Amino acid sequence: AAFLTAGGMAAQALGAPRDANPCFNEALALDAQRAETHVAQAALMLTTEDYGPAGEALAAALRRNPRHAEALVLRAQVRLASNHDLTRARDDLAAALGVNPRLASAVAQQAAV
């Protein structure tokens, strides 16, 4: 599952999102408990503004690891973009920074809100 997730992330980085999502789906079929795969798939969905499925993937990741800092940052982005829930987005960012005070994506997002 880790190899397939890495393949999906590589495909996304190379600008091939259509190749990335099947890798993530295969990885999740092998290990549906892997939070990193859910987070990577959510990040892909955010690039296409597919907020509903991105939120579902993040919810799955956070069920496995409620303190997954990057998942919390991405969930804040979903909340801001989809329903403009500034209060809950700030809560997610604070939680992410509580886990990792130096997480650049959380610091940058917090500065933006």
ROLOPA-310784 format. One line per 5 residues: number of its first residue (from 1); for each residue x, y, z of N, C-alpha, C, CB. Coordinates in nm, 2 decimals, padded with zeros to 4 digits. Glycine has a CB too. Layout:
# ROLOPA-310784
NUM) X,Y,Z,X,Y,Z,X,Y,Z,X,Y,Z | ... .
# end
This chain:
# ROLOPA-310784
1) 00.08,-00.12,00.00,00.00,00.00,00.00,00.09,00.13,00.00,-00.09,00.00,00.12 | 00.20,00.12,00.07,00.29,00.24,00.08,00.35,00.27,-00.06,00.40,00.22,00.18 | 00.38,00.16,-00.13,00.44,00.17,-00.27,00.34,00.24,-00.36,00.49,00.04,-00.32 | 00.21,00.19,-00.36,00.11,00.24,-00.44,00.08,00.39,-00.41,-00.02,00.16,-00.43 | 00.08,00.42,-00.28,00.06,00.56,-00.24,00.17,00.65,-00.29,00.05,00.57,-00.09 .
6) 00.29,00.60,-00.28,00.41,00.68,-00.34,00.39,00.69,-00.49,00.54,00.61,-00.30 | 00.35,00.59,-00.55,00.32,00.60,-00.70,00.22,00.70,-00.73,00.28,00.46,-00.75 | 00.11,00.71,-00.66,00.01,00.81,-00.68,00.06,00.95,-00.65,-00.11,00.78,-00.59 | 00.14,00.96,-00.55,00.19,01.10,-00.52,00.29,01.14,-00.63,00.27,01.09,-00.38 | 00.37,01.04,-00.68,00.46,01.08,-00.79,00.38,01.11,-00.92,00.55,00.95,-00.82 .
11) 00.28,01.04,-00.95,00.19,01.07,-01.06,00.13,01.21,-01.05,00.08,00.97,-01.08 | 00.09,01.25,-00.93,00.03,01.38,-00.91,00.14,01.48,-00.93,-00.03,01.39,-00.77 | 00.26,01.46,-00.87,00.36,01.56,-00.88,00.41,01.58,-01.03,00.48,01.51,-00.80 | 00.39,01.47,-01.11,00.43,01.48,-01.25,00.32,01.54,-01.34,00.47,01.35,-01.30 | 00.21,01.58,-01.27,00.10,01.64,-01.35,00.01,01.53,-01.41,00.15,01.73,-01.45 .
16) 00.00,01.42,-01.36,-00.09,01.31,-01.41,-00.19,01.27,-01.31,00.00,01.19,-01.46 | -00.29,01.35,-01.27,-00.38,01.32,-01.17,-00.47,01.20,-01.20,-00.47,01.43,-01.14 | -00.49,01.18,-01.33,-00.58,01.06,-01.37,-00.50,00.93,-01.34,-00.61,01.07,-01.52 | -00.37,00.93,-01.34,-00.30,00.81,-01.30,-00.28,00.80,-01.15,-00.16,00.82,-01.37 | -00.29,00.91,-01.08,-00.27,00.91,-00.93,-00.39,00.85,-00.86,-00.25,01.05,-00.88 .
21) -00.51,00.88,-00.89,-00.62,00.83,-00.82,-00.64,00.68,-00.82,-00.75,00.90,-00.87 | -00.62,00.61,-00.93,-00.62,00.47,-00.93,-00.52,00.41,-00.84,-00.60,00.41,-01.07 | -00.40,00.47,-00.83,-00.30,00.42,-00.74,-00.35,00.43,-00.59,-00.17,00.50,-00.75 | -00.41,00.54,-00.56,-00.46,00.56,-00.42,-00.57,00.46,-00.40,-00.51,00.70,-00.40 | -00.66,00.44,-00.49,-00.77,00.34,-00.47,-00.72,00.20,-00.45,-00.86,00.35,-00.60 .
26) -00.62,00.16,-00.53,-00.56,00.03,-00.51,-00.49,00.02,-00.37,-00.46,00.00,-00.62 | -00.42,00.12,-00.33,-00.36,00.12,-00.20,-00.46,00.11,-00.09,-00.27,00.25,-00.18 | -00.57,00.18,-00.10,-00.68,00.17,00.00,-00.74,00.03,00.00,-00.78,00.28,-00.02 | -00.75,-00.03,-00.12,-00.81,-00.16,-00.13,-00.72,-00.26,-00.05,-00.82,-00.21,-00.28 | -00.59,-00.24,-00.05,-00.50,-00.32,00.02,-00.49,-00.29,00.17,-00.36,-00.31,-00.04 .
31) -00.50,-00.17,00.20,-00.50,-00.12,00.34,-00.58,00.00,00.36,-00.35,-00.10,00.38 | -00.71,-00.02,00.39,-00.80,00.09,00.41,-00.77,00.17,00.54,-00.94,00.04,00.41 | -00.69,00.12,00.63,-00.66,00.18,00.75,-00.54,00.28,00.74,-00.62,00.08,00.86 | -00.48,00.29,00.63,-00.36,00.37,00.61,-00.40,00.52,00.59,-00.28,00.33,00.49 | -00.37,00.60,00.70,-00.41,00.74,00.70,-00.34,00.82,00.59,-00.38,00.80,00.83 .
36) -00.21,00.79,00.57,-00.13,00.86,00.47,-00.19,00.85,00.33,00.01,00.81,00.46 | -00.25,00.74,00.29,-00.31,00.72,00.16,-00.44,00.81,00.15,-00.35,00.58,00.14 | -00.52,00.81,00.26,-00.64,00.90,00.26,-00.60,01.04,00.24,-00.72,00.87,00.39 | -00.49,01.09,00.31,-00.45,01.22,00.31,-00.40,01.26,00.17,-00.34,01.25,00.41 | -00.32,01.17,00.11,-00.27,01.20,-00.03,-00.38,01.20,-00.13,-00.17,01.08,-00.07 .
41) -00.48,01.12,-00.11,-00.60,01.12,-00.20,-00.68,01.25,-00.18,-00.69,01.00,-00.18 | -00.69,01.29,-00.06,-00.76,01.42,-00.03,-00.69,01.54,-00.10,-00.78,01.44,00.12 | -00.56,01.54,-00.09,-00.48,01.65,-00.14,-00.50,01.65,-00.30,-00.33,01.63,-00.11 | -00.51,01.53,-00.36,-00.54,01.53,-00.50,-00.67,01.59,-00.53,-00.53,01.38,-00.55 | -00.77,01.55,-00.45,-00.91,01.60,-00.47,-00.92,01.75,-00.46,-01.00,01.53,-00.38 .
46) -00.84,01.80,-00.37,-00.84,01.95,-00.34,-00.79,02.02,-00.47,-00.76,01.98,-00.22 | -00.70,01.96,-00.54,-00.65,02.03,-00.66,-00.76,02.05,-00.77,-00.53,01.95,-00.72 | -00.86,01.97,-00.76,-00.97,01.98,-00.86,-01.10,02.03,-00.79,-01.00,01.84,-00.92 | -01.08,02.09,-00.67,-01.19,02.15,-00.59,-01.31,02.05,-00.57,-01.24,02.27,-00.67 | -01.27,01.93,-00.55,-01.37,01.82,-00.52,-01.38,01.81,-00.37,-01.33,01.68,-00.59 .
51) -01.45,01.90,-00.31,-01.44,01.92,-00.16,-01.52,01.81,-00.09,-01.50,02.05,-00.12 | -01.63,01.76,-00.14,-01.70,01.65,-00.07,-01.62,01.53,-00.05,-01.83,01.62,-00.14 | -01.57,01.47,-00.16,-01.49,01.35,-00.14,-01.36,01.38,-00.07,-01.46,01.29,-00.28 | -01.30,01.50,-00.08,-01.18,01.53,-00.01,-01.21,01.53,00.14,-01.12,01.67,-00.05 | -01.32,01.59,00.18,-01.36,01.59,00.32,-01.38,01.45,00.37,-01.49,01.67,00.34 .
56) -01.44,01.36,00.29,-01.46,01.22,00.33,-01.33,01.15,00.35,-01.55,01.14,00.23 | -01.23,01.17,00.26,-01.10,01.11,00.27,-01.03,01.15,00.40,-01.02,01.13,00.15 | -01.05,01.28,00.43,-00.98,01.34,00.55,-01.05,01.29,00.67,-00.99,01.49,00.55 | -01.18,01.27,00.67,-01.25,01.21,00.79,-01.20,01.07,00.81,-01.40,01.21,00.76 | -01.18,00.99,00.70,-01.13,00.86,00.72,-00.99,00.86,00.78,-01.13,00.78,00.58 .
61) -00.90,00.95,00.73,-00.77,00.96,00.78,-00.77,01.00,00.93,-00.69,01.06,00.70 | -00.85,01.09,00.97,-00.86,01.14,01.11,-00.93,01.04,01.20,-00.93,01.27,01.11 | -01.01,00.95,01.15,-01.06,00.84,01.23,-00.94,00.74,01.27,-01.17,00.76,01.15 | -00.85,00.73,01.17,-00.74,00.64,01.20,-00.63,00.71,01.29,-00.67,00.59,01.07 | -00.62,00.84,01.27,-00.52,00.91,01.34,-00.57,01.05,01.37,-00.38,00.91,01.27 .
66) -00.64,01.08,01.48,-00.70,01.21,01.50,-00.60,01.32,01.52,-00.78,01.20,01.63 | -00.47,01.29,01.53,-00.36,01.39,01.55,-00.28,01.40,01.42,-00.28,01.36,01.67 | -00.33,01.36,01.31,-00.25,01.37,01.18,-00.25,01.51,01.14,-00.31,01.27,01.07 | -00.14,01.58,01.16,-00.13,01.72,01.14,-00.16,01.77,01.00,00.01,01.77,01.18 | -00.11,01.70,00.90,-00.14,01.74,00.76,-00.29,01.72,00.72,-00.05,01.66,00.66 .
71) -00.35,01.62,00.78,-00.49,01.60,00.75,-00.57,01.71,00.82,-00.54,01.46,00.81 | -00.53,01.76,00.93,-00.60,01.87,01.00,-00.59,02.00,00.91,-00.54,01.89,01.14 | -00.47,02.02,00.86,-00.45,02.14,00.77,-00.53,02.13,00.65,-00.30,02.15,00.73 | -00.54,02.01,00.58,-00.62,02.00,00.46,-00.77,02.01,00.50,-00.59,01.86,00.40 | -00.81,01.96,00.61,-00.95,01.97,00.65,-00.98,02.12,00.67,-00.98,01.89,00.78 .
76) -00.89,02.20,00.73,-00.91,02.34,00.74,-00.93,02.40,00.60,-00.79,02.41,00.81 | -00.85,02.36,00.50,-00.87,02.42,00.37,-01.00,02.38,00.31,-00.76,02.36,00.28 | -01.05,02.26,00.33,-01.18,02.22,00.28,-01.29,02.30,00.35,-01.20,02.07,00.31 | -01.28,02.32,00.48,-01.38,02.40,00.55,-01.38,02.54,00.50,-01.35,02.40,00.70 | -01.27,02.60,00.47,-01.26,02.74,00.42,-01.32,02.75,00.28,-01.12,02.79,00.43 .
81) -01.28,02.65,00.20,-01.32,02.66,00.06,-01.47,02.62,00.04,-01.23,02.57,-00.02 | -01.52,02.52,00.11,-01.65,02.47,00.08,-01.76,02.54,00.15,-01.66,02.33,00.11 | -01.74,02.58,00.28,-01.85,02.64,00.35,-01.81,02.76,00.44,-01.92,02.54,00.44 | -01.69,02.81,00.41,-01.63,02.93,00.48,-01.65,02.92,00.63,-01.70,03.05,00.43 | -01.62,02.81,00.69,-01.63,02.79,00.83,-01.50,02.82,00.90,-01.67,02.64,00.87 .
86) -01.48,02.95,00.92,-01.35,03.01,00.97,-01.32,02.96,01.11,-01.36,03.16,00.97 | -01.42,02.95,01.19,-01.40,02.91,01.33,-01.35,02.76,01.34,-01.53,02.92,01.41 | -01.41,02.67,01.27,-01.37,02.53,01.27,-01.23,02.51,01.20,-01.47,02.44,01.21 | -01.21,02.59,01.10,-01.08,02.59,01.03,-00.97,02.63,01.12,-01.09,02.68,00.90 | -00.99,02.74,01.19,-00.89,02.78,01.29,-00.87,02.68,01.40,-00.94,02.91,01.35 .
91) -00.97,02.61,01.44,-00.96,02.50,01.54,-00.87,02.39,01.48,-01.09,02.45,01.58 | -00.89,02.35,01.36,-00.81,02.25,01.29,-00.66,02.29,01.28,-00.86,02.22,01.15 | -00.64,02.42,01.25,-00.50,02.47,01.24,-00.44,02.47,01.37,-00.50,02.61,01.17 | -00.51,02.51,01.47,-00.45,02.51,01.61,-00.42,02.37,01.65,-00.55,02.57,01.71 | -00.50,02.27,01.62,-00.48,02.13,01.65,-00.35,02.08,01.58,-00.60,02.04,01.62 .
96) -00.34,02.12,01.45,-00.23,02.07,01.37,-00.10,02.13,01.43,-00.24,02.12,01.23 | -00.10,02.26,01.47,00.02,02.32,01.53,00.05,02.27,01.67,00.00,02.48,01.53 | -00.06,02.22,01.73,-00.04,02.15,01.86,00.04,02.02,01.85,-00.17,02.13,01.93 | 00.02,01.96,01.74,00.10,01.83,01.71,00.24,01.87,01.66,00.02,01.75,01.60 | 00.24,01.96,01.57,00.37,02.00,01.50,00.38,02.15,01.49,00.39,01.93,01.37 .
101) 00.43,02.22,01.58,00.44,02.37,01.58,00.52,02.43,01.46,00.49,02.42,01.71 | 00.59,02.34,01.39,00.68,02.39,01.28,00.62,02.35,01.15,00.82,02.35,01.30 | 00.50,02.29,01.14,00.45,02.25,01.02,00.42,02.37,00.93,00.32,02.16,01.04 | 00.50,02.38,00.82,00.49,02.50,00.74,00.36,02.52,00.68,00.59,02.48,00.62 | 00.29,02.42,00.63,00.16,02.44,00.57,00.06,02.49,00.67,00.10,02.30,00.52 .
106) 00.07,02.45,00.80,-00.02,02.50,00.90,00.01,02.64,00.94,-00.02,02.41,01.03 | 00.13,02.68,00.95,00.18,02.81,00.98,00.13,02.91,00.87,00.33,02.82,01.00 | 00.15,02.87,00.74,00.11,02.95,00.63,-00.04,02.97,00.62,00.16,02.89,00.50 | -00.11,02.86,00.64,-00.26,02.87,00.64,-00.31,02.95,00.75,-00.32,02.73,00.64 | -00.25,02.94,00.87,-00.30,03.02,00.98,-00.27,03.17,00.96,-00.22,02.97,01.11 .
111) -00.16,03.20,00.89,-00.13,03.34,00.86,-00.23,03.40,00.76,00.01,03.35,00.81 | -00.29,03.31,00.68,-00.38,03.35,00.57,-00.52,03.37,00.62,-00.38,03.25,00.46 | -00.56,03.31,00.74,-00.70,03.32,00.79,-00.71,03.42,00.90,-00.75,03.19,00.83 .
# end
